[in-house]
Amino acid sequence: MNIRFVSHGLAILLLETASGFGRDAEKKTSGDWERVLVSVEINRKQYDYFQPWTERVQTAVKAGIVIGPREILTTADACDDRTLVRVQKGGRGRWWNAEAKWVDYPANLALVTCPDEKFWAGLKSATLADPIKKEEDIQIIRWRAGNLEVRKAEFSRFAVSHPNMSDAVHVQLELSSEIDGVGWSEPAIAGNKVIGLVFSQSGNQLQVLPAPFVRSILEAQKKGHYKGLGYFDFTWQPAENPETLDYLKLEGEKRGVVVIDVPKKPGIEPVVKRRDVLLQADGFDIDTQGDYVDPDYGHLLLENLSTRRKWAGDPVRLKIWRDGRAQEVVYRLPKAEDAARLVPEAPFDQEPEYVIAGGLVFQPLTKNYLRSWGQDWERRAPFRLAYFRNQDPTPERPAIVILSQVLPDIYNLGYQESRQLVLEKVNGQKVNYLSDLEQALRKPMNGFHTLEFMKGDSLQRIVLDAATLDAATKRVLDRYGIDKEHIIVSSAK
């Protein structure tokens, strides 16, 4: 997908016209796919996390497949902050008003429907493959310039990884293909079945949501059993060093992984504890690398057992080695979207939070803010901020507020170049959330506001006149055309 910027700040994601595609591949694909594949257009508000008070309109055109009566399946990418949804069939012609009837961002899935019965005339439902047969011929299909484009793909592997929008970990299908510009829910097909939806591309490697994973969620959601994706909140390490298992007095063959960290929850005794050796999960043996043998996918990381036909709140039977003997415990999966992270995902369908005080702009540190540095943000974002992305929250630091930039004004003279600094205290009060900052600014000390930053940053302290802060803030808002001095949603728990 390429992005074009046109007048009035409108960013339109369009499928560019391509050269001809493989005729042999096209002949192998039944004409029925033209009755299954539709286009989904999503108009949405897109926020600029460098200037969180601004927004623009973006239009994303992606693929969808009909999977049932009045139901179109697509990915959740670009569904947040949507303002208008439309659908098109046949790759060209009329666009029909539609709506998203169900969106799950952590699972990256959405169901779209169209209320006009005429839209559904001539369409048919796709079949989701279960299981996936690696030896089958695989193709990627999409509408392009009004024609059905078909490209060959090859199976690479099944892997377990974090998706784009969640702390949940689940199985993913990796394919290789010469196709370009995909990652917007294009179906991967084999024979007459859909084996997955492409959600990301890196070079010629495609990341795909496997059809069995998608199907399990849709079936559970239809029955009312789906409660969101869960995850294992404990941290483990491989037990490849036999001396580790000897130290923990594990009897028999070397197996399992060692739990090294368990989050503390007030008033709740953890089921899994540090130094437990995890031997089995739901009857599947865990090896010393942390893998198990999945009957559908082969060797996979044990994390997949938290999303293998399991949902948040469901029990997982764990066999552990503790205190010199094997024990069985029941672990309840916490909800992935409720995961406490020091640098969390920014909430979906919510405008970015910020506070402007005398031209100083404060924001919570989120992954969406870090992603403003582009696709390679983990390398390009400031190291002192990106460092926190893999850190867990603590009672002393449950979240992070940063001074993201300074809008120059006579009030903040001398501090105009300050940016991306981690805020520690304001007027002696610890600041973890923007609500803490707002409260601290109500309590100046001796007529001044004193802001303290994390040790190691180039600037350690800012002192501002408290009496003229409100006037300076109003002046900055007027001069920079900003409507609101703050948007605050989250607060201390």
C-alpha angles and dihedrals in degrees: 000000000000125000120226121193114209135170123314091027093285112158113198123191106209137173107242121223111265136200120263120298134223109297092199091056090048092054091053092056117085119235086237089083088069086063093047104044119076135170121244120202117197122190112197147162111258118200127211108223091196088059102023094182091065130078137176137191119260129185119203122190113199141159128268135180128214108240103167146343107330092344129122120184120214138145123275093239110126092006094111118100090008119173103178134016124194134174135206132192130206093028094273145043131042124023116217126208112251141166138218106246096183133013128180110184098187090053091040092228134127138177118214127191137187119215094207110094091204091067092063095053110116096010125119136195125259124227119233112221119239114203111019116230109214094201095061124103108263127205136180116220133192142150111261124175089342095306132101107251118202123191130180120243133186129217114251107170148299113260138176117230147140113275122225099267110033150047089232116109121212144155118287132188117229120204134176121221141154090231115119135211099023132133098105102107097288108168120243108212137192117189108321097336137083111238097184152324121262110233104165142019132200113179106310093336116103125198112212136189101231116236095233090055091047092045094052091055094046092049092048091046092051091052092047093246098111112105099167130276120306132204143194107262096194125089123230138180131210116267097216092132104082091206090067091059091043089054090053089049096238110176125217127010121000110265143134135045131268122245108226104173137024122183116244116240117189113249094001123107108217117240091212118049138193114278093024112139108224107217105165141008118199090341096309115125115235118216126212092268093056097255132129131189110254114204091222104035109021122226111015137163112268090240088079090070088073090065102028099115087319127117137193110295094021119128123248117197110225127191110206138175111230133160093359099308142078117256137177122224135175114234120197113214113237117220113268096219089055092056113134109233129171088223104030132184110269109254114267121241091020130106116243119273123238144148124214115200118174090333094311109124118211124189138170112255107247136161090249089059091051091047088063085084090069138249092321092049095136088066101030102044116092108284094226089060101036088052090073096055094091096038123108121229119255132198088255094048112022093155141000133240118194137194094235099182145331124242102215117248135146087256093063097037110157095025099069095111095050114115144145095026122152110238116222108170141000118200089346094306120120112243120208100143135031088249088061089053093049091051093046092053088061090064111058119181117232091338096309139095112225117198119192124196134203116285112260096038115118092242116050103177143017122194119197135182107256096200095063099036097100093048091048092049092051091048092051093048091051095046095047096040095241117155102200131038092207146007112196124174109147124062141172112305 
